[in-house]
Amino acid sequence: MCSGAARFTMTDDGVAPGLWLIGLGPGDLDHITERARRVARGCSKRYLEGYTAVLPSAEEEKLESVVGPWERLMRDGVESPENMLDEARESAVALLVVGDPMQATTHIDLEERCAEEGIGFQVIPGLTATALAVSLSGLQSYRFGRQVTIPFSDGDYLPTSPFEMICRNKEAGMHTLALLDLDPTGMGLESPRPMTPGEAVDHLVRMNERSGGFEESVEEWDGLLLSDLGTEEESVVSGSMRSISKIERGHVHALIIAAEFSGMEAEAFERRRLTKDTTG
């Protein structure tokens, strides 16, 4: 890892002291790399970061058999990581992250903290749901604009900036990958409760109303719903936002809001078209 933090690798005696950020992949632990597995097992302490992404419960139950004993670390333990960094000064500490460790700004901040304090720091990347979403959508990767997150509202407060970015992408002929929020409280202290497709579409409709209105009805936009990527329950379906909002199956979701299709994209979209069997 090219950074100001002390560099280190595996040694003949095991894993060198420091903080190791280890990507677990998007959901199914079969996606974890052999290097990630080996380093995690070699660490003295393992924490599972539990608020920016979630493992399916069945995979979480298997985690100890894959990497060894672990403890859950929520937002306060990651954003105020003094205890974890103190441990990493003397021993190898793994922070296990679903997906890729450096997708969250909180984890990027850990690199800076380690650099300032002279603590070893290393990242072992993992396969991300965002990469899977683009690959499985059938749409061209170069036609995606800036990614957004659709957040839960907090009372009357509902930011419109994600919707405005979606509109700018559409106007530029670019698709938008939208991740759905996992935490209604916004505090990152409790087990996540992923946003449902119905909630996501409702939030987009409300954002449209608050931002001054888009000429086209949001519920008529074409899009894809990508559910539980990287797991055995993985599902990718296409249709209007209205039809997607009625889907009740699945746990963790992402949306792709489509712009105008080019080339063979329209055919790929139709092959994934929703049927009655996919809404329940």
C-alpha positions in Angstrom: 0.0 0.0 0.0 1.6 3.3 -1.0 1.1 5.6 1.9 2.9 7.3 4.7 2.0 4.4 7.1 4.7 1.9 7.9 4.8 -0.9 5.3 4.8 -4.5 6.3 4.0 -8.0 5.0 3.8 -11.6 6.1 6.9 -12.8 7.9 8.4 -16.2 8.6 6.9 -15.9 12.1 3.4 -15.0 10.9 1.6 -11.7 10.3 3.5 -8.5 11.2 2.1 -6.1 13.7 -0.2 -3.4 12.4 -3.7 -2.8 11.1 -4.8 -5.0 8.3 -8.0 -4.0 6.4 -9.3 -7.1 4.8 -12.1 -7.3 2.2 -14.5 -10.3 2.6 -16.2 -9.8 -0.7 -19.9 -9.0 -1.2 -21.7 -11.6 0.8 -20.8 -15.2 0.2 -17.5 -16.1 2.0 -16.5 -18.2 -1.0 -15.6 -14.9 -2.6 -12.8 -14.1 0.0 -9.4 -14.5 -1.5 -6.9 -17.0 -0.2 -4.5 -14.3 0.8 -7.3 -12.5 2.8 -8.2 -15.7 4.5 -4.5 -16.5 5.3 -3.7 -13.1 6.7 -6.9 -12.9 8.8 -6.2 -16.3 10.4 -2.7 -15.1 11.1 -3.8 -11.9 13.0 -3.9 -11.8 16.8 -7.3 -10.0 16.8 -10.1 -9.8 14.3 -12.9 -7.3 14.2 -15.9 -7.4 11.8 -17.0 -3.9 10.8 -20.7 -4.0 11.2 -22.3 -0.8 10.0 -21.2 0.1 6.4 -22.3 -3.3 5.0 -23.7 -6.6 6.3 -23.0 -10.3 6.0 -26.0 -12.6 5.6 -26.7 -14.3 8.9 -25.7 -17.7 7.5 -22.4 -16.4 6.3 -21.7 -14.6 9.6 -22.2 -17.9 11.4 -19.5 -19.5 9.2 -17.1 -16.6 9.6 -15.2 -18.0 12.6 -14.5 -21.3 10.8 -13.0 -19.3 7.9 -10.9 -16.7 9.7 -11.0 -17.5 13.4 -12.7 -15.9 16.4 -13.9 -12.3 15.9 -15.7 -9.4 17.5 -18.1 -7.0 16.0 -17.1 -3.3 15.8 -19.8 -0.7 15.1 -19.4 3.0 14.1 -18.1 4.4 17.3 -15.3 1.8 17.5 -14.2 2.5 13.9 -14.5 6.3 14.0 -12.9 6.5 17.4 -10.4 3.7 17.0 -8.0 4.4 19.8 -8.3 0.9 21.4 -7.9 -0.9 18.0 -4.9 1.2 17.1 -3.3 0.6 20.5 -3.6 -3.1 19.8 -2.2 -2.7 16.3 1.0 -1.1 17.7 2.0 -4.4 19.2 0.2 -7.1 17.3 -1.5 -7.9 14.0 -5.1 -6.6 14.1 -7.6 -7.4 11.3 -10.6 -5.2 10.5 -12.8 -7.3 8.3 -15.0 -5.4 5.9 -17.8 -6.7 3.7 -16.9 -5.9 0.1 -13.8 -3.8 -0.3 -12.3 -2.0 2.7 -11.5 1.3 1.0 -15.0 2.0 -0.3 -15.9 3.9 2.9 -14.4 7.2 3.8 -14.2 6.1 7.5 -11.7 3.4 6.4 -9.7 5.9 4.4 -9.4 7.9 7.6 -7.8 4.9 9.4 -4.9 5.0 6.9 -4.3 8.6 7.8 -4.4 7.8 11.5 -1.9 5.0 11.1 0.4 7.2 9.0 0.4 9.9 11.6 1.1 7.5 14.5 3.6 5.2 12.7 1.4 2.1 12.8 1.7 -0.5 10.1 -1.2 -0.4 7.6 -2.1 -2.7 4.8 -5.2 -3.3 2.6 -6.2 -6.6 1.1 -9.0 -5.7 -1.4 -12.2 -7.6 -1.8 -14.7 -8.0 -4.6 -17.4 -5.3 -4.3 -21.1 -5.4 -4.9 -20.7 -2.3 -7.0 -18.5 -4.1 -9.4 -20.9 -7.0 -9.5 -23.8 -4.7 -10.1 -22.4 -3.1 -13.2 -21.2 -6.5 -14.5 -24.5 -8.3 -14.0 -26.7 -5.4 -15.2 -25.9 -6.1 -18.9 -25.2 -2.3 -19.3 -21.9 -0.9 -20.5 -19.5 0.0 -17.7 -18.3 3.2 -19.5 -21.8 4.6 -19.5 -22.2 4.9 -15.8 -22.0 8.3 -14.1 -21.3 9.2 -10.5 -22.6 6.7 -8.0 -25.0 7.9 -5.2 -26.5 6.5 -2.0 -30.3 6.9 -1.3 -30.5 7.7 2.4 -33.3 7.2 4.9 -35.1 10.4 5.8 -34.8 11.8 9.3 -38.2 13.2 10.1 -39.0 15.9 7.6 -35.3 16.1 6.5 -34.6 14.4 3.2 -31.6 15.5 1.2 -32.2 16.0 -2.5 -28.5 15.9 -3.7 -28.6 12.2 -4.7 -31.7 12.8 -6.9 -30.0 15.9 -8.4 -27.0 13.8 -9.3 -29.2 11.1 -10.9 -30.8 13.8 -13.0 -27.5 15.2 -14.1 -26.3 11.7 -15.0 -29.5 11.1 -17.0 -29.2 14.4 -18.9 -25.6 13.4 -19.8 -26.8 10.0 -21.1 -25.2 8.1 -18.1 -26.7 5.4 -16.0 -26.6 5.7 -12.1 -25.8 3.1 -9.6 -27.6 3.9 -6.4 -26.8 2.1 -3.2 -29.6 1.9 -0.6 -29.1 3.0 3.0 -28.6 0.4 5.7 -29.3 2.4 8.8 -32.5 4.3 9.5 -31.0 5.9 12.6 -27.9 7.2 10.8 -25.9 6.5 14.0 -24.2 3.2 13.0 -24.7 1.8 16.5 -27.2 -1.0 15.9 -27.6 -3.9 13.5 -28.4 -2.4 10.1 -31.9 -2.6 8.6 -31.5 -2.3 4.8 -33.9 0.0 2.9 -36.5 -1.9 0.8 -37.1 -1.2 -2.9 -40.5 0.4 -2.1 -38.8 2.8 0.4 -36.1 3.7 -2.2 -38.6 4.5 -4.9 -40.8 6.5 -2.4 -37.7 8.5 -1.4 -36.9 9.3 -5.0 -40.4 10.5 -5.7 -40.3 12.7 -2.6 -36.8 14.0 -3.6 -38.3 14.9 -7.0 -41.1 16.8 -5.4 -38.7 18.8 -3.1 -36.1 19.5 -5.8 -38.6 21.3 -8.0 -39.9 18.4 -10.1 -38.5 16.4 -13.0 -40.6 16.5 -16.1 -40.9 12.8 -16.4 -42.6 10.7 -13.6 -39.9 9.0 -11.5 -42.1 5.9 -11.2 -41.9 5.5 -15.0 -38.1 5.6 -15.1 -36.4 2.4 -16.3 -34.2 0.7 -13.9 -32.7 -2.5 -12.5 -33.0 -3.9 -9.0 -29.9 -5.9 -7.8 -30.5 -7.9 -4.7 -28.2 -9.9 -2.4 -25.3 -9.7 -4.9 -22.6 -12.3 -4.3 -24.9 -14.7 -2.5 -26.9 -17.7 -3.4 -30.0 -15.5 -3.3 -28.6 -13.1 -5.9 -31.2 -11.5 -8.2 -31.1 -9.0 -11.0 -34.4 -7.8 -12.5 -35.4 -4.8 -14.7 -38.5 -2.8 -15.2 -40.1 0.5 -14.3 -39.4 2.1 -10.9 -43.1 1.5 -10.1 -42.8 -2.2 -10.7 -39.5 -2.5 -8.9 -41.1 -0.7 -5.9 -43.5 -3.7 -5.4 -40.7 -6.3 -5.0 -40.7 -7.7 -1.5 -38.1 -10.5 -1.8 -34.4 -10.0 -1.0 -32.5 -8.4 1.8 -29.8 -6.0 0.6 -30.5 -4.1 -2.6 -29.0 -1.6 -5.1 -30.7 0.2 -7.9 -29.5 1.2 -11.3 -31.4 4.2 -12.8 -31.1 3.8 -16.5 -30.5 6.5 -19.1 -31.2 6.0 -22.8 -29.9 2.7 -23.9 -27.2 2.2 -26.6 -26.1 -0.7 -28.7 -27.3 -4.0 -27.2 -28.2 -2.5 -23.8 -31.9 -2.5 -24.6 -31.9 -6.2 -25.3 -30.0 -6.9 -22.1 -32.6 -4.9 -20.2 -35.5 -6.8 -21.7 -33.9 -10.2 -20.9 -34.0 -9.2 -17.2 -37.6 -7.9 -17.4 -39.7 -8.5 -14.3 -42.3 -11.2 -14.2 -45.1 -11.8 -11.7 -43.0 -14.5 -10.0 -40.2 -12.1 -9.2 -42.2 -9.6 -7.2 -43.2 -11.8 -4.2 
